[in-house]
Amino acid sequence: MQEVVPELVEDWRAGRAAGLATVVRTMKSAPRPVGASLLRRADGAAVGSVSGGCVEGAVYELAAEVVETGVPVLRRYGVSDDEAFEAGLTCGGILDVFVEPVDRTRYPELEGVADDIAAGRAVGTVTVIRHPDPRQVGRRLVVRHGSAEGSLGAAEVDRLVAADARGLLAAGLNTTLEYGPGWERQGEGIEVYVASYAPAPRMLVFGAIDFAAATARQGKLLGFHVTVCDARPVFATRARFPDADELVVEWPSRYLAREIDEGRVDDRTVVCVLTHDPKFDVPVLMEAFRMPAGCFLGAMGSRRTHEDRLRRLREAGAAETDFARLHSPIGFAIGARTPAETAVSIAAEIIAAQCDGAAVSLGVTSGPIHARPE
């Protein structure tokens, strides 16, 4: 929903009903991820996408129907569905799309959710998308750390599902959970879609060089909140790094140590050490080894620089297990030469590490094209 929030809230505040379609489950080679949304505004305008074009027309028409009837619908589109095939979903993917009417009455918590998203505060929503009692479909619970708003029908159910949703919110995951008819965790029959609106993952780039500027640009394209840090104020300037969200003039190791100690680094954080200078590289990497295991940690340099860096890190007390986490020299071997090409190779390695992918041409592989997170 995040991609259509401004337009959705505009209709909501004006007292107009809109149709919101959200991908709640994907299978096979689905073109868009869970959480992708298409909004049919009150004036008929379409915002967003659930399939990259394949079934937009069919979903748009269903959104109009849902607004008119007031009844939410869970619909599957895939190659086994004649309607979906005719609509153009020829990629072999399968999408489960939940389409619901949204207005002030049905979604009174929306403005608060939108405010949290705009302010970068973590918030999650839980929506019943399948239930033996059709009247329960569309019920919603808004989950924040330490509080919940709305209800799925009973206080005990709210506490149970809120606990599950907070775990997903901490990881920034969107997914569908299934429960039994009495809301048992190991059962089936009830499905809820959990949407997590967490702050963007962070990319910390150390070293204010031309390669860092290109890497910051790639980081923004990937959806990261990008910070560039360098101890030299003459290089860490807005003119050199227009794409960075933050510029920090400070000794890199001190800055990273503070970010870790104050809890601003999580397992989605990416660190790119591009300084090429051991007096910066070694101290900041020693701090980086304290980061959560899921973090991506990479350092730039030639083969000779890499071997020298490992020697210095060993002398500073690093263990071999630390080196197993280090992507160095950073980037995939795609023949990159320029800063822009190198940034693409770095971005590719980050994506592969996060999605457990392989650096091979799709033309010589088989199986699913799109990564499917656990």
C-alpha positions as CSV (number, residue, x, y, z in Angstrom):
1,M,0.0,0.0,0.0
2,Q,2.9,2.4,0.7
3,E,3.3,3.3,-3.0
4,V,-0.3,4.6,-3.2
5,V,-0.7,6.1,0.3
6,P,-0.8,9.8,-0.7
7,E,-3.6,9.4,-3.2
8,L,-5.5,7.0,-1.0
9,V,-5.4,9.4,2.0
10,E,-6.5,12.3,-0.2
11,D,-9.7,10.4,-1.1
12,W,-10.1,9.3,2.5
13,R,-9.9,12.8,3.9
14,A,-12.4,14.0,1.3
15,G,-14.9,11.3,2.4
16,R,-14.6,9.5,-0.9
17,A,-14.4,5.7,-1.3
18,A,-11.6,4.1,-3.2
19,G,-10.8,0.5,-4.3
20,L,-7.5,-0.8,-3.0
21,A,-6.0,-4.0,-4.5
22,T,-3.0,-5.6,-2.8
23,V,-0.9,-8.6,-3.7
24,V,-1.1,-10.9,-0.6
25,R,0.6,-14.0,-2.0
26,T,2.7,-14.9,-5.0
27,M,3.7,-18.2,-6.6
28,K,6.0,-19.2,-9.4
29,S,7.3,-16.4,-11.6
30,A,5.0,-13.6,-10.2
31,P,5.9,-10.2,-11.8
32,R,5.4,-8.1,-8.6
33,P,6.1,-8.9,-4.9
34,V,3.7,-9.3,-2.0
35,G,2.6,-5.8,-0.9
36,A,2.4,-4.3,-4.4
37,S,-0.8,-2.3,-4.7
38,L,-3.2,-0.8,-7.3
39,L,-5.5,1.9,-6.2
40,R,-8.7,2.8,-8.1
41,R,-9.4,6.3,-7.0
42,A,-12.9,7.7,-6.5
43,D,-12.5,9.7,-9.8
44,G,-11.5,6.5,-11.7
45,A,-7.8,7.3,-11.8
46,A,-5.5,4.3,-11.4
47,V,-2.3,4.5,-9.2
48,G,0.3,1.8,-8.7
49,S,0.4,-1.8,-10.1
50,V,-0.1,-5.3,-8.9
51,S,1.3,-7.2,-11.9
52,G,3.4,-4.8,-14.0
53,G,0.6,-4.6,-16.6
54,C,-0.5,-8.3,-16.9
55,V,-3.8,-8.2,-15.1
56,E,-4.2,-4.5,-14.2
57,G,-7.4,-4.1,-16.3
58,A,-9.1,-7.0,-14.6
59,V,-8.1,-5.9,-11.1
60,Y,-9.1,-2.3,-11.9
61,E,-12.6,-3.5,-12.9
62,L,-12.9,-5.6,-9.8
63,A,-11.9,-2.7,-7.6
64,A,-14.8,-0.7,-9.1
65,E,-17.2,-3.5,-8.3
66,V,-15.9,-3.8,-4.8
67,V,-16.4,-0.1,-4.1
68,E,-20.0,-0.4,-5.5
69,T,-21.0,-3.5,-3.4
70,G,-18.9,-2.7,-0.3
71,V,-17.8,-6.4,-0.2
72,P,-14.0,-7.2,-0.2
73,V,-12.8,-10.0,-2.5
74,L,-9.8,-12.3,-2.5
75,R,-9.1,-13.3,-6.1
76,R,-6.4,-15.5,-7.6
77,Y,-4.9,-14.7,-11.0
78,G,-2.8,-17.3,-12.8
79,V,-2.3,-19.5,-15.8
80,S,-4.9,-21.9,-14.6
81,D,-7.5,-19.1,-14.5
82,D,-9.0,-18.4,-17.9
83,E,-9.9,-14.8,-17.0
84,A,-6.4,-14.1,-15.8
85,F,-4.9,-15.7,-18.9
86,E,-7.1,-13.6,-21.1
87,A,-6.0,-10.6,-19.1
88,G,-2.4,-11.3,-20.0
89,L,-0.7,-13.1,-17.1
90,T,1.3,-15.3,-19.5
91,C,4.5,-15.2,-17.4
92,G,3.5,-18.3,-15.5
93,G,3.1,-16.6,-12.2
94,I,0.2,-16.8,-9.8
95,L,-1.1,-13.8,-7.7
96,D,-3.5,-13.7,-4.9
97,V,-5.0,-10.2,-4.8
98,F,-7.1,-8.8,-2.0
99,V,-9.4,-6.0,-3.2
100,E,-11.2,-3.9,-0.6
101,P,-13.2,-0.7,-0.4
102,V,-11.5,2.0,1.6
103,D,-13.2,5.0,3.2
104,R,-13.4,6.7,6.6
105,T,-15.9,4.3,7.9
106,R,-14.2,1.1,6.9
107,Y,-10.7,2.2,7.6
108,P,-10.8,4.8,10.4
109,E,-7.2,4.2,11.3
110,L,-5.8,5.0,7.9
111,E,-4.7,8.6,8.7
112,G,-2.7,7.4,11.7
113,V,-1.0,4.7,9.6
114,A,-0.2,7.3,6.9
115,D,1.3,9.7,9.5
116,D,3.5,6.9,10.9
117,I,4.7,6.0,7.4
118,A,5.5,9.6,6.6
119,A,7.4,10.0,9.9
120,G,9.4,6.9,9.4
121,R,7.8,5.2,12.4
122,A,7.3,1.4,12.2
123,V,3.7,0.4,11.9
124,G,2.0,-2.8,10.7
125,T,-1.5,-3.6,9.5
126,V,-3.3,-7.0,9.8
127,T,-6.3,-7.5,7.5
128,V,-8.6,-10.6,7.5
129,I,-8.6,-11.7,3.9
130,R,-10.3,-15.2,4.3
131,H,-12.7,-16.4,7.0
132,P,-15.4,-19.0,7.4
133,D,-17.7,-16.1,8.3
134,P,-17.7,-13.7,5.3
135,R,-18.7,-10.8,7.6
136,Q,-15.3,-11.0,9.2
137,V,-13.4,-10.4,6.0
138,G,-11.9,-6.9,6.0
139,R,-11.5,-6.6,9.7
140,R,-8.3,-4.9,10.6
141,L,-5.8,-4.5,13.4
142,V,-3.1,-1.7,13.3
143,V,0.0,-2.8,15.2
144,R,2.7,-0.7,16.7
145,H,5.5,-1.5,19.1
146,G,3.7,-1.6,22.4
147,S,0.2,-0.9,21.2
148,A,-2.6,-2.0,18.8
149,E,-5.6,-0.3,17.3
150,G,-8.8,-1.8,15.8
151,S,-9.8,-5.4,16.3
152,L,-10.1,-8.7,14.6
153,G,-13.1,-9.6,16.7
154,A,-11.8,-10.6,20.2
155,A,-9.2,-9.3,22.6
156,E,-7.4,-12.6,22.9
157,V,-7.2,-12.9,19.1
158,D,-5.9,-9.4,18.9
159,R,-3.1,-10.2,21.4
160,L,-2.2,-13.4,19.6
161,V,-2.0,-11.9,16.1
162,A,-0.4,-8.7,17.2
163,A,2.5,-10.7,18.6
164,D,2.9,-12.5,15.3
165,A,2.7,-9.2,13.4
166,R,5.3,-7.5,15.5
167,G,7.8,-10.2,14.6
168,L,7.2,-9.6,10.9
169,L,7.3,-5.8,11.5
170,A,10.7,-6.1,13.1
171,A,12.0,-7.8,10.0
172,G,10.1,-5.5,7.6
173,L,8.2,-8.4,6.0
174,N,4.8,-8.5,4.2
175,T,3.2,-11.9,4.2
176,T,-0.1,-13.9,4.7
177,L,-0.5,-15.9,7.9
178,E,-3.0,-18.8,8.3
179,Y,-4.8,-19.8,11.5
180,G,-7.4,-22.4,12.4
181,P,-11.1,-21.7,12.9
182,G,-10.5,-20.9,16.5
183,W,-7.4,-18.8,15.7
184,E,-5.0,-21.7,16.4
185,R,-1.5,-20.9,15.0
186,Q,-1.1,-24.4,13.4
187,G,-4.5,-24.5,11.9
188,E,-6.1,-23.4,8.6
189,G,-9.2,-21.8,7.4
190,I,-8.5,-18.1,8.4
191,E,-6.0,-16.0,6.6
192,V,-4.7,-12.6,7.5
193,Y,-2.4,-10.4,5.4
194,V,0.3,-8.6,7.4
195,A,1.7,-5.4,5.9
196,S,4.9,-4.0,7.5
197,Y,5.7,-0.4,7.0
198,A,9.1,-0.1,8.6
199,P,11.7,2.6,7.9
200,A,13.8,2.0,4.8
201,P,16.8,-0.2,5.3
202,R,20.1,1.6,5.7
203,M,23.1,1.8,3.4
204,L,26.2,3.2,5.1
205,V,28.9,4.2,2.6
206,F,32.3,5.0,4.0
207,G,34.6,7.1,1.9
208,A,33.6,10.2,0.0
209,I,35.0,9.2,-3.4
210,D,33.5,9.1,-6.9
211,F,32.8,5.4,-6.5
212,A,30.8,6.3,-3.4
213,A,28.7,8.8,-5.2
214,A,27.7,6.2,-7.8
215,T,27.1,3.6,-5.1
216,A,24.9,6.1,-3.2
217,R,22.8,6.6,-6.4
218,Q,22.4,2.8,-6.8
219,G,21.4,2.5,-3.1
220,K,18.6,5.0,-3.6
221,L,17.3,3.1,-6.6
222,L,17.2,-0.1,-4.4
223,G,15.2,1.7,-1.8
224,F,17.9,2.3,0.9
225,H,18.2,5.2,3.2
226,V,21.8,6.2,2.2
227,T,24.4,7.7,4.5
228,V,27.8,8.8,3.3
229,C,30.4,9.2,6.0
230,D,34.0,10.6,5.7
231,A,36.3,12.4,8.0
232,R,37.3,14.9,5.4
233,P,34.7,17.8,5.1
234,V,36.2,19.0,1.8
235,F,35.0,15.8,0.1
236,A,31.8,15.0,2.0
237,T,29.7,17.7,0.4
238,R,26.2,17.9,-0.9
239,A,27.4,18.9,-4.3
240,R,29.4,15.7,-4.6
241,F,26.6,13.5,-3.1
242,P,23.2,14.8,-4.2
243,D,21.6,11.4,-3.9
244,A,22.6,10.7,-0.3
245,D,20.0,11.1,2.4
246,E,22.6,12.0,5.0
247,L,26.2,13.3,4.9
248,V,28.3,12.7,8.0
249,V,31.7,14.3,8.6
250,E,33.2,12.1,11.2
251,W,35.8,9.4,11.7
252,P,34.0,6.4,10.2
253,S,34.8,3.9,13.0
254,R,33.5,6.4,15.7
255,Y,30.3,7.0,13.7
256,L,29.6,3.3,13.1
257,A,30.3,2.4,16.7
258,R,27.7,5.0,17.9
259,E,25.1,3.8,15.4
260,I,25.5,0.2,16.5
261,D,25.5,1.1,20.3
262,E,22.4,3.3,19.9
263,G,20.5,0.6,18.1
264,R,20.3,2.2,14.7
265,V,21.8,-0.7,12.8
266,D,19.7,-3.8,12.2
267,D,20.1,-7.0,10.1
268,R,18.9,-5.2,6.9
269,T,21.8,-2.7,7.0
270,V,24.3,-2.6,4.2
271,V,27.8,-1.3,4.8
272,C,30.1,-0.4,1.9
273,V,33.7,0.5,2.9
274,L,35.2,2.4,-0.1
275,T,37.9,4.4,1.5
276,H,41.0,2.5,0.2
277,D,42.9,3.7,3.3
278,P,43.9,1.3,6.0
279,K,43.7,4.0,8.7
280,F,40.0,4.3,7.9
281,D,39.2,0.7,6.6
282,V,40.6,-1.4,9.5
283,P,38.9,0.5,12.4
284,V,35.5,0.7,10.7
285,L,35.6,-2.9,9.7
286,M,36.5,-4.0,13.2
287,E,33.3,-2.1,14.4
288,A,31.3,-3.6,11.5
289,F,32.1,-7.1,12.6
290,R,29.9,-6.3,15.7
291,M,26.9,-5.8,13.5
292,P,24.0,-8.4,13.3
293,A,24.8,-11.5,11.2
294,G,22.3,-10.6,8.5
295,C,24.1,-7.3,7.5
296,F,25.9,-7.1,4.2
297,L,29.5,-6.0,4.7
298,G,31.7,-5.2,1.8
299,A,35.0,-3.4,1.2
300,M,36.6,-2.1,-2.0
301,G,40.1,-2.6,-3.1
302,S,42.5,-4.5,-5.4
303,R,43.6,-8.1,-4.6
304,R,46.7,-6.7,-3.1
305,T,44.7,-4.2,-1.0
306,H,42.4,-7.0,0.1
307,E,45.3,-9.3,1.3
308,D,47.0,-6.3,3.1
309,R,43.6,-5.5,4.7
310,L,43.2,-9.0,6.0
311,R,46.6,-9.0,7.5
312,R,45.9,-5.7,9.3
313,L,42.6,-7.0,10.5
314,R,44.2,-10.1,12.0
315,E,46.7,-7.9,13.8
316,A,43.8,-5.9,15.2
317,G,42.1,-9.0,16.6
318,A,39.7,-10.1,13.8
319,A,38.8,-13.8,13.6
320,E,38.5,-16.0,10.6
321,T,34.7,-16.1,11.2
322,D,34.6,-12.4,10.7
323,F,36.3,-12.7,7.3
324,A,33.6,-15.1,6.2
325,R,31.1,-12.3,6.5
326,L,33.2,-9.9,4.4
327,H,32.5,-9.3,0.7
328,S,35.9,-8.2,-0.5
329,P,36.8,-7.1,-3.1
330,I,33.2,-5.9,-3.2
331,G,31.2,-6.3,-6.3
332,F,30.5,-9.0,-9.0
333,A,33.0,-9.7,-11.7
334,I,31.1,-8.1,-14.6
335,G,34.0,-6.2,-16.2
336,A,33.2,-2.9,-14.5
337,R,35.6,-0.1,-15.0
338,T,33.8,3.3,-14.3
339,P,32.3,4.3,-11.0
340,A,28.8,3.8,-12.4
341,E,29.6,0.3,-13.7
342,T,31.3,-0.6,-10.4
343,A,28.3,0.7,-8.5
344,V,26.1,-1.7,-10.6
345,S,28.4,-4.6,-9.7
346,I,28.2,-3.7,-6.0
347,A,24.4,-3.4,-6.2
348,A,24.2,-6.8,-7.9
349,E,26.2,-8.5,-5.1
350,I,24.0,-6.9,-2.5
351,I,20.9,-8.2,-4.1
352,A,22.3,-11.6,-4.6
353,A,23.4,-11.8,-0.9
354,Q,20.0,-10.7,0.3
355,C,18.1,-13.0,-2.0
356,D,20.5,-15.9,-2.0
357,G,20.9,-15.5,-5.7
358,A,23.7,-16.5,-8.1
359,A,25.6,-14.3,-10.5
360,V,24.8,-16.1,-13.7
361,S,22.9,-15.2,-16.8
362,L,19.2,-16.0,-16.7
363,G,19.5,-17.4,-20.2
364,V,21.5,-20.3,-19.0
365,T,19.4,-21.1,-15.9
366,S,16.1,-22.8,-15.2
367,G,13.6,-22.4,-12.4
368,P,12.0,-19.2,-10.9
369,I,13.3,-15.9,-12.1
370,H,12.0,-13.8,-9.2
371,A,13.4,-14.3,-5.7
372,R,10.9,-15.6,-3.2
373,P,11.8,-14.5,0.4
374,E,11.2,-16.9,3.2
